Structure formats: C-alpha cells, structure tokens
Amino acid sequence: MDPGSKMSNLVWMKGDSIDGPALVIGEIASNVDDCDEPLCSGCSVAWYSDDIVATFNHCTDYTSY
C-alpha cells in the first residue's frame, strides 16, 4: 500500500472477526499465582460475556518490580 493511500467506505458487518464475546475482567484473584504465569504480577477472575458461568483466572499486569 502506498504511504499516501487512504481507505474509505469501510463497513463492519455482524460476524466479522472483531465481533465476538467480550472478555470481562472481574474481581482480583485470591493469589497472583492462580494465573500460573511466571511473569504475571496482577491476576483477576475473568469470563467471556456469552458465558458468565465459566470463569477462569487471567493475568492483567506484567509489570516487573
């Protein structure tokens, strides 16, 4: 694509790759180790918006202290 090119008249349709259940970040997990990621420094309980029952731990911060 030419650096001076412009894209116009873009339309997002239902079913596009960006249309899907959203990741919802909830309460802080009881322990950062619950995320089971060696570089994780912040862990929260999460779920997808289309399935609120299936929760899992999700790393929300990788800051090195």
Contacts in CASP RR format, 6 or more apart in sequence:
PFRMAT RR
TARGET T0000
AUTHOR 0000-0000-0000
METHOD contacts of the structure
MODEL  1
MDPGSKMSNLVWMKGDSIDGPALVIGEIASNVDDCDEPLCSGCSVAWYSD
DIVATFNHCTDYTSY
12 18 0 8 1.000
12 19 0 8 1.000
20 50 0 8 1.000
21 48 0 8 1.000
21 49 0 8 1.000
21 50 0 8 1.000
21 51 0 8 1.000
22 48 0 8 1.000
22 49 0 8 1.000
23 46 0 8 1.000
23 47 0 8 1.000
23 48 0 8 1.000
23 49 0 8 1.000
23 58 0 8 1.000
24 46 0 8 1.000
24 47 0 8 1.000
24 48 0 8 1.000
24 49 0 8 1.000
24 52 0 8 1.000
25 44 0 8 1.000
25 46 0 8 1.000
25 58 0 8 1.000
25 60 0 8 1.000
26 44 0 8 1.000
26 45 0 8 1.000
26 46 0 8 1.000
26 47 0 8 1.000
27 44 0 8 1.000
27 45 0 8 1.000
28 42 0 8 1.000
28 43 0 8 1.000
28 44 0 8 1.000
28 45 0 8 1.000
29 35 0 8 1.000
29 42 0 8 1.000
29 43 0 8 1.000
29 44 0 8 1.000
29 45 0 8 1.000
29 57 0 8 1.000
31 43 0 8 1.000
32 40 0 8 1.000
32 41 0 8 1.000
32 42 0 8 1.000
32 43 0 8 1.000
33 43 0 8 1.000
34 43 0 8 1.000
34 57 0 8 1.000
35 42 0 8 1.000
35 43 0 8 1.000
35 57 0 8 1.000
35 58 0 8 1.000
35 59 0 8 1.000
36 57 0 8 1.000
37 59 0 8 1.000
39 62 0 8 1.000
39 64 0 8 1.000
40 59 0 8 1.000
40 61 0 8 1.000
40 62 0 8 1.000
41 61 0 8 1.000
41 62 0 8 1.000
41 63 0 8 1.000
41 64 0 8 1.000
41 65 0 8 1.000
42 59 0 8 1.000
42 60 0 8 1.000
42 61 0 8 1.000
43 57 0 8 1.000
43 58 0 8 1.000
43 59 0 8 1.000
43 60 0 8 1.000
44 57 0 8 1.000
44 58 0 8 1.000
44 60 0 8 1.000
45 55 0 8 1.000
45 56 0 8 1.000
45 57 0 8 1.000
45 58 0 8 1.000
46 55 0 8 1.000
46 56 0 8 1.000
46 57 0 8 1.000
46 58 0 8 1.000
47 53 0 8 1.000
47 54 0 8 1.000
47 55 0 8 1.000
47 56 0 8 1.000
48 54 0 8 1.000
END
